[in-house]
Amino acid sequence: MGKCDICGKNGKNLTLLGTNHKELGHIKVCSDCWEKLYDKNKFVGGSTSSSGSCPTCG
């Protein structure tokens, strides 16, 4: 089970996105935090990928 590196949210069905943050380096974040960071332009371009516990993907 993963955990969001920003807010600490975790759970069985939580999907995390792996990305490179401009100041923090590689982090895994929930979709809520991803949206907030995206709006603040905190990602290195082209660096986001899905890496979580999607019930369908595993």
C-alpha positions in Angstrom: 0.0 0.0 0.0 1.3 3.4 -1.0 1.2 6.7 0.7 1.0 10.3 -0.7 4.4 12.0 -0.1 2.6 15.4 0.2 -0.6 14.8 2.4 0.1 11.4 3.8 -3.2 9.9 2.5 -3.1 6.1 2.1 -5.5 3.3 1.4 -6.1 0.1 -0.4 -7.7 1.8 -3.5 -5.5 4.9 -3.6 -3.8 5.5 -6.9 -0.6 7.4 -6.7 1.2 9.3 -9.5 4.9 9.3 -9.7 6.4 12.6 -10.7 9.5 14.8 -10.5 8.8 17.8 -8.3 11.0 20.9 -9.0 12.2 21.1 -5.4 11.6 17.7 -3.9 12.7 15.4 -6.7 10.8 12.2 -7.4 7.7 11.9 -5.3 4.4 9.9 -5.4 1.2 11.9 -4.9 -2.5 11.3 -4.8 -4.7 12.8 -7.5 -5.8 15.7 -5.2 -2.2 16.7 -4.5 -1.3 16.2 -8.1 -4.0 18.8 -9.2 -2.8 21.3 -6.6 0.9 20.9 -7.6 0.0 21.0 -11.3 -1.9 24.3 -10.8 1.2 25.7 -9.0 3.5 24.5 -11.9 5.7 22.5 -9.5 6.5 19.6 -11.9 9.4 19.0 -14.2 7.9 18.8 -17.7 6.9 15.3 -19.0 7.7 13.5 -15.7 4.3 12.2 -14.5 3.5 8.5 -14.5 0.9 6.3 -12.9 2.3 4.0 -10.2 -0.3 2.9 -7.7 -2.7 0.3 -6.5 -5.3 0.6 -9.2 -7.8 -2.2 -8.6 -7.7 -3.0 -12.4 -4.0 -2.7 -13.1 -2.6 -4.0 -9.8 
